[in-house]
Amino acid sequence: MTDKLFLERKTLLMGVLNVTPDSFSDGGLYLNPEKAVRKAKEMVLEGADFIDVGGESTRPGSESVSINEEIKRVIPVIKEIKKILPNVLISIDSYKSEVVREALLKGAEIVNSLGGFLFDDKLAAVLKEFDVQIIIYHIKGKPKTMQQTPIYKDVVKDIIDFFEEQINIGLSRGLKREQFLIDPGIGFGKTVEQNLEIIKRLTEFKSLGVPIVIGVSRKSHLGKVLQEELKLSSLPSPLERLEASLAETAVAVLNRANIVRTHDVLQTKKFLAVLDRLK
């Protein structure tokens, strides 16, 4: 449970491990379980506090995959990671109760769910059964259509309302408030300016009384900011967005984010070592 880790009073790091063919940054790199486990080991050595294993891409325009396919992708990886690194914390990045249940049985300890209970109302029962924490990350719409003109009255207040609704659903089904973490879902149904506004106003999410997770690593809005500000002829690739990711991470952490989700564990670890000291 992450509440024990929070006693260390440092920003925690969640390393991204996508075992998918089509994720926006590392799609196809870790479909092979052996490669995925090697990457997990590397991230732990670099300082990751969690490994977040996902078997379905949620990039803009992506299609959902079947439950069986998702299980086929993530379970061998989770089993092997726990065999080699028994003490590492694993989160399963899935909103599907069947996938989550299999992952928890094989050693995952945290659930990272797109939309919380929005897409599968059986998920709360699984969380109660295993007594694990859930990171609810916000999305407007579905991955396939989420970037088609997202509109909010007030992006931060609207997302807070969403979190309150999802947390109340969980509480009504027997979950405890300390089981919840929230992630405002940077890039999930937001414009560039809406993403930047969320980061600048991140402290407002503390009104919910739960830890905040933030994931900005290599995301496309940062590429668009770089292209605009540096007057570049083309959008920088995901691998060319590290410095921009760290800049946005700095503001998020200073605005009280507790966990940072990243593809670039070593660089982010070094960055946070100094930032946490200065805080």
N, C-alpha and C positions, 0 to 999 in steps of 0.2 A: 504494500500500500504506500502511496506517495507521501502521505502525511508524515511518515517517519523521515523521509528524505528532506522535507521542508524544514526540519529542525536544524539542518546544516546552514540555513540562511544563505544559500547560494542559488543562482539560476541553474536549473537543471536542463540537461541536453537530451533530446530525443533524436536518435539517428534514423533516417528514412531508409527503409529497405523495401523497394517495390519489386515484387516477383510477378511482373506483368510484361506483356510485349509492347505496350503502347503508352506508358506514363510519359509525361511531357519532357522530363529531363533524363531519366535513366531507364526508359522502357526497353526491355529486351536484354539488358546487361546482366540481370540476375535471375533469369528464368530457370537456369540450371541450379538445382539445390546446392551443389557443391560450391559454385561461385557465390551463391547467396550467403552461405554459411561463412565462407572466407571473408566476405564483405562485413558481415556482422561482427566477426572476431576483430577485424581491423578497426571498426568503429568503437568497439569496447576498449581496445588498447589506446585509441585516440582520446577516450574520455567520455563516451556516451553513457548516460545514466539509464536509458531505455533504448530498446530497438523496436521500431514501429513497423510491423510486417503487414503489407497490403497486397492483396491478390486481384484487385480490380481497379483499373485506372478511373479517376474521377476528374481528369482534365476536361476543359471545355470541349463539348462536342462528342465526348466518349459515350459508348454504348455499355449497358450493363452486361455482366456475364452471368452464367448460370451458377446456382449454388454449388453444384457438383464440381464445376470447373474451378471455382474459387477455392474450394476445399482442397482440390487436387494440387493447386499451386502453393498454398500457404502451409498446410499441415506437415509435409515432409521437412520443410525449412524450420518450422518451430520445433519439431521433435529433435532435429539434429543440433540446433542451437542450444537447446536445453541439455542435451547430452554432453556437448563439448564445454558449454559455459553455463553450468547449472545455477549460478547465482545472478545471472543477468536478468533484468526485468524486461519482459516482452509485452508490448501492446499489440492487439490485433486491430487493424484498420478495416473494419467492416460494420455495416449496419444490419446485416442479415443474421437473425437469431441462430439459425442452424450452423452457419460458419463460425459464429462467435462461440457457440457451445463446444464445437469440436476443438477450436483453438484453446479454449480454457481447459479442456480435458487433457490436452497435450502440453500444457505448461504456461500458456499466456496468462498474465495476471491483471491486465488492464484492457479496457475496450475503448477504441477510438472510433466513434460512430458519426458518420455523415448524417446530419439532420436529427441526431438523437434517436427518438422513437418514431420519427415522422414516416419512415418507409417500412417499418416492421414493428407492430405493437406487441409482438411476443418477446421482444428483446428485454423488456423490464423483468420478466419472469426469470430469464436466464441470469441476469445480473443479481437478482435476489437469491437465486439458488446457489451461486458461487461466491456471493458477498464480495464483489469486486467493484472497482471504480470505473466510471465512464467519463470519457472526454466527449462532450457534445460539441460538434463543430457545425457552424451555421452554413446553410446554403439557401439561396433563393431560387426556387424552381428545381430542376434536375440537371445533372452535368451536361446532358446533350443540348439543353436550351438555356442554361443559366446566364449566359453572357449576351442574350438577346434583349437589349435595352432594360436592364434592371432598374426599377424605380422604387424609391423609398420616400416616405414623408420626412423622416429624420433617420438616417442610416443607423446611428448608434442606438437611439431609443427603440427603433423597430426591432433591432437584433436583441436588445435586452428583453423586450416583450416576448420574443420567441424563446429565449432561454428560460424565462419565468414559466412559460407554458410547459416546456419540456420537463423542467425540474418538477413542477407540480404533478405532471403525469407520473413521473417516477415515484414521487412521495406517496401518491394515492395508491400505488401498487406495492408499497412496503419497503421502498428503498429509503436510505438515510441521506440527509443533506451532505454529509461528509463523503459520500460516494461520487459526488459530481465535480467535474472540472469543465471549463468552457473554453472554446476556441471560436473567435468571431468569424473564422472562415475567410481569410484574405484570399481574394480571387474567385470565390465561389458565388457568382451572381453579384458582382460589384464592378463599377467602373474604376478607372485609375484614381480619380479624385475621391471616390467613396472609400477605396482602400486606404488612401493617405489620411483621410479624415478619421477613420477607425483607429489607426495607429496614434494619431495626435490626441485622440480623446479616450485612449484605452483605460485610463483610471476610472472612467465612469462605470465600467463593468464591475468594479470592486463593490458596487452597491449590492451585488448578488451574493457576496460573502463566500465565494468559492475561488479556488486557484484559476489563473488564466494561462492558457497555452497559446502560443503564437507561432504561426508557420508562414514565413515570407520567403523562404529559401528559393532562389532562382526564379521567382514567379514573373509572369509576363509583364505585369504592370511596371515592374522595375526596369525591364528592358525598354518599355515605352518611355519612361521618365528619362533614362539615359539617352535614348535616341533624340528626344526633344531637347533636353538641356545641352547635350554635346553636339547637337546638329549632325547626327550621324545619318549616313545614307541608307542604312539598313538596321533592323532590330538586332541588338546583341543576342547571341545564342544563350541558352541557360547557363552554360559553363563560363560565360563572360559577365555574369551578374553577381559574382561573389561580393565585391566591395559594396555594391548597392544593397545586397541582402544584409550585410553587416551594419550599414548605416541605418537601415530601417529597424533592425534588431536592437540597436542601441537605444533608439527612441522608445521602442516597445518595452524594453527592460527598465528604463528609467521611469516609464509610466506603469510599472508594477506587474509586468508579465512574469510568471513564475517558471514556465517551461518554454524552451525554444526548440522547435522542430526543424531539423536541418539535414541537407545532403552533405554538407561540408563540416564534418565533426571537428577535425583537428584545428582548422582555422577559426571556427566559432568558439571552440574551447579556449584557445589562446586569447581571443578577443574578449571573452566573458571573464577570464581570469583577472584582467586589468579593470574592466568595467565594474565588476562586482566589488573589487578592492576600493575603487573610487566612490562607489555608492555609500 
